[in-house]
Amino acid sequence: MAEATKDERAKRARAHVPASDVPDPAASDGSHVQGGCPVAWCPICMAVTAVQPLKPEVIEHLLKAGTEMLLAFRGVIDARAEELHPTDGDQSGPTRLEKIDIG
């Protein structure tokens, strides 16, 4: 049953959908329909559909890897900001970048 649904979704994605078959967003009550999201390119529904068949351990691993990647990007950006605006103690004037410690 699940494989048939995936095949139907793939066929619909490849086929051109006439405008008369597209649901009217104004007529929708805001909830998702049985077969999927009524919005053609809903990023939330696409993400849920992509991770739905995965095991929770895989999702947890991907989230941890994504967190580490974002922390690495932050480190690179912070290092680059330090190169551009060194904080040696003798600041000659106000800077546009102000570091606020929140934690």
N, C-alpha and C positions, 0 to 999 in steps of 0.2 A: 504494500500500500504506500509506504513512504517513498519507495523507488519510483512508483508511478507518478506520485505528486512531484518529485524532483524532475522527472522527464517532462511532465506537462509544463512546469515552470520554465525549463530550459527551452522548450519549443516556443512558448509564448514570448520569451525574451528575444529569441532569434527572429520571430515573425513580426511583421509590421502590424500593429494594432490600430484598426480604424478609430477615428475620433468618436464614433458613436458607441464603441465598446468601452471607452475610458469612463470610469465613474466620475460623477460630478462632485467635486469637493464641497460645494455649497450644500448639496443634498445629504452629505454624510453627517452622521452624528458624532464624528470624531473618533470613533472606535475602529479598530482594525477588522477587516472582513475575514471570513473563514479561510480563504485561500491565501491571504497575505495582506500586505499593506496597500491601501488604495492609492497612495502616492507613488508615482513611478520611480523616483530615485530618493527614497527615504534612507539616509545614512544609518539611522538607528536600526531599522528593520534589516538592512543589508548586513550589518554587523551581527545582529542576532541570528540571522539565517546562516551566516558563515560559520559561527561558532557553535551552533545548536548541536551538530552531530559529534562534537569533540567531547572528550572526557574532561571532568573537572580538573584533573591533575595537569592536563595540557593547557587549559585556560589559565590556571594558576601560574604555570611556568612562563607562558607568554606575557602575562601581566607583570611578573617579576622582571623579565627581560626588558620589557618596555620601560619599566621604572628605571632600571640601570642605564638604559640608553638615554633617557631624558636627563638623568643625573650627570652622565658623561657630557652631554651637550651643555648643561649648565656650567660644568667645570671649564669647558673650553671658552664659553662666553665670558665667565668671570675672569679667566686668565687674560683674555683679550682686552677686557675692560680695564684690568689692572695695568696692562702695558700702555694703554692709551691715556689713562689718568692715574699715575702712580700716587700713592698716599704716603709720601715720605715725611709728612708732618709740616712742611713749609708750603702750604697751598697759597698760591699767589692771588686767588680770587675764588668766587663761588663757582661750583661746578654744576652741570646740569644733572649729573648722576648722584643721587643721594642714597646711601645704603642704610636701610632701616632694619634693625634687628628685631624680629617679631617672635623669635622662639628661643 
